[in-house]
Amino acid sequence: MDGAVLGTSVAAGQLMTIVVMAVALGMDAFSLGIGIGLKGIRKLDIVKLSLLIAFFHVVMPLMGMFMGQYVGSLLGGVAVKAGGALLLLLGGHMIYSSLRGDAVQSFDHRTAWGMLLFSLSVSIDSFSVGVSLGMFATDVVTTVLMFGLFGGIMSIMGLLLGRRVSRSLGEYGEACGGIILFAFGILFLI
C-alpha cells in the first residue's frame, strides 16, 4: 500500500471517529431538547436555543483542548458533575412547578439566562471530550465544527419532537420534560 492511500484511509478513519463522537455528544442535546420541547416552545426559541447549543458545542471542546492534560484531569470530572447537578435542579424544578401549577414560577427557557443555563448544561460534557482530544493530534477546526453542527442539528430535532409530543400530553408535558432532565442529571452524576 502506498503512502497516499494509507494517508487517505487514516484521514477517513479520523473523520469517521469525529462524526461518531459528534453524534454521541449531540444525543444529549437531542434528548434534553425533547425535555424542553415537552414544556412547549416557540419556533423562534428553538432556533435561538439550538444556535446557542451549537456555539457551546464548539467553545467547550476548544476550551478542553487548550486546557491540557493536567488541568483537564482535575476539572473534567468536576465539569460533568456540575452539569449533572444543574440538570437535576432544572428537572426537579420543572417537575415541582408542573405539580404545583401556577403557584410556582417555572424554569423559563425563553429568557437569556434560561437559554444560557440550559445550553451550558447540555454542552458541558464536550469539555471533557475536548480535553481527551487535546492529547491527540486532531484537526481542531474540523472537530469543533462537527461538534457544533451535530449539537445544533440534534437539538433542533429534539426540540421539535418534544414540541410536537407536548401538544398531545397537554399539562403533563412539563412534568415529562422535567423527568427527562432529572434522569440525565442522575446519569451525569453516576
Salt bridges, closest charged atoms under 4 A:
ASP45 OD2 - ARG42 NE 3.16
ASP45 OD1 - LYS48 NZ 3.75
ASP108 OD1 - ARG110 NE 3.15
